[in-house]
Amino acid sequence: ERQLLRFTQNLALLRLREAWAAALALNKPRYWHALANKAMQVMDVDMAIRVYRQIGDAGMVMGLESLKYMEDKNLLAGHIALLFMDYSMAQDLFLSSSRPLSALEMRRDLLHWDQALKLATTLSPASVPEISVEYAQQLEFKGEYENALKMYESALNAMDDEGNLLASDAQQTTCMAGIARCTLRLGDLRRGVRLARESNDKKLCRECAAILQSLKQWMEAASLFEIGDQYEKAAEIYIKQKDFSQASKIMGRVSLPKLHSMYGKACEQAGKFQDAAAAYKKAHDMDSVVRLCLSELNQPDRAFTLVRESGSSTGADMVAKYCQKHDDFRGAIEFLLMANRSEEAFALAKSHVCMDLYTSVLGDKISPDDAREVAHYYETQNELGSAGHFYSLCGQYNRALKLFLQCGSTEVDRAISVVGKARNDMLTHMLIDFLMGETDGQPKDPDYVYRLYLALGNYSEASKTAVIIASQEQSDGEYGRAHSVLSSAIGELESRGQYVSQQLRSMFVVLHSYQLVKKLARRGDHEGTARLLLRVAGHISKFPKHSVRILISTIIECQKSGLKAQAHEWATHVCSNADYKSDLNASKFKTKIQAIVRRPNLDSRPEAASPCPVSGLLIPATCLTCPTTKDSLPMCVCTGRHMELDDWCFCPVTNMPALYSEYVKYLNAEAEGKVEDVETAAAMATAKQGGRGMAKFRAAA
């Protein structure tokens, strides 16, 4: 209470500094506002700024900062009155100050146009036109068109003491535009239209046209829209009012399809068919153009071309009826198909021997039902190749393949395509039997299928077909031929820069590992042999003809190389599998295998490790998967181990990667003995001549 008493007393005595100290102690908004108001009343701007800054009123602080150095007391008092929204007092103070124009500026800023005009007449006659224009625009916006018209005219006619017009050229233009608009709004259409035309202002013409359109003065609105470059709106009005002569003059400048369509219908009703067709074409209504070409213009060829280009089923239906009427059956078939009336088209094709046209129009988009009907027709005509093709399109792959194979070698391409689409083991075997010569006694090259795909550029199917052929060879126990197919396929694809599928490469890895087993065993590398046999044993289902023999070899080699745990694991697998019982009983290793199972020894020698070529981590030498990225690693074709960056070369014959040190050992070992395969002999000959690929590659630093 003591501080409150101190504050009120000092405030009443205008001792603002002491009141400030008391307000700090009280620190409540109402006391700060009371102090600010008192400071404003006594025009202590510095104290007012200080108080408003204390209470966080940035707007008042910024407003007062501009008044801080103002010396004219009346001018300062006027601005303070303006801040307190006492406009009458502010005006009186401004007028009595050294800058009376501030009163006019205040009224203009407040949009008090009547007071502003009165002040402008005495204080600044040159600003009368500008203020009048702004006032007129506000009145026009509010819909007070009569008063707005008076203001526009007043601004236009304002003169100085010497009789000179005060309005600038821009203001005169604005006034004339406002007068034209208000005149139209008030019903004086003739004067308003004349003013708009004489102004040569496209924007004003568009505004006046919109006003006339709202007043339903259509023709005047259209003419002004045309002057204002809004041809679409003008054309729409002309067409609706059926003024075709005016519409025709501007249709070339119209881009809206809807208007061209309206104009086309109007011309057609008036019998102007050429103009109607041109309008329909611009409207992208090709069906109407086709209709006119057939019924009115006698231009059937043009109609045919338009339907072929547009693909319209409605237009095709009209053309098909025209062709049937004029006995043009080939044309009727073509356009019936385009009109999705395939049953009628098929009947015509069958009765008039035009099936070739029927099928060429449909192409590969033929429906299964249509394809089946066509296939049956060709089969009755003994055209087996064509019949098979359409049976394949309707999904009857078995029947299609049989027909293709009856044609001999002439339809092998289509036969392969059917098998690729069918993905059916039975059909695959049927085709492979044909290629192997079991059906006609003429064996074909086992890699004929994928080479055919390579010639056609279908590398994906070539890879798939190579896998199919190799799988069949592998299932038949022809591992060498399967390996040859895969090796050749990989070489062909890589030489053409094509992607080798993971399935193809994985099959090659397993078969190549099996091929390396004998070579490593002959060189006395029992651990390497055992490791590769373990890899093959992991895919034993791919070797159905010799499963037991391979598993027995795996067990024996693991036992010899100290891999006791792996030997026991596979021995247990063989002895517990009833499917292997007969083959095991016939084996001379039966007793030894059973002994391994009865007296288990689970000791195992750890595999040597070498750095992964991708991650650099040490991994087992025969591991072909990167531990970090899980990607497949390239395999050395000499040892079956993964490649190493600092020991890398390529076989000069197959262009496959090999460990350089092991490749040299391999060639030397083969040179000492009898060379059994052509690839090894070629590699040895190339190495002796210093051929490409034998250079050791090094990783970049």
Secondary structure, 3 states (H helix, E strand, C coil): CHHHHHHHHHHHCCCHHHHHHHHHHHCCHHHHHHHHHHHHHCCCHHHHHHHHHHHCCHHHHHHHHCCCCCCCHHHHHHHHHHHCCCHHHHHHHHHCCCCCHHHHHHHHHCCCHHHHHHHHHHHCHHHHHHHHHHHHHHHHHCCCHHHHHHHHHHHHHCECCCCCECCCHHHHHHHHHHHHHHHHHCCCHHHHHHHHHHHCCHHHHHHHHHHHHHCCCHHHHHHHHHHCCCHHHHHHHHHHCCCHHHHHHHHHHCCCHHHHHHHHHHHHHCCCHHHHHHHHHHCCCHHHHHHHHHHCCCCHHHHHHHHHHHCCHHHHHHHHHHHHHCCCHHHHHHHHHHCCCHHHHHHHHHHCCCHHHHHHHHHHHCCHHHHHHHHHHHHHCCCHHHHHHHHHHCCCHHHHHHHHHHCHHHHHHHHHHHHHHHCCHHHHHHHHHHHCCCCCCCCCCCCHHHHHHHHHCCHHHHHHHHHHHHHHHHHCCCHHHHHHHHHHHHHHHHHCCCCCCHHHHHHHHHHHHHHHHHHHHHCCCHHHHHHHHHHHHCCHHHCHHHHHHHHHHHHHHHHHCCEHHHHHHHHHHHHHCHHHHHHHHCCCCHHHHHHHHHCCCCCECCCCEEECCCCCCEEECCCCECCCCCCECCECCCCCCECCCCCEEECCCCCCEEEHHHHHHHHHHHHHCCCCCHHHHHHHHHHHCCCCCCCCECCCC
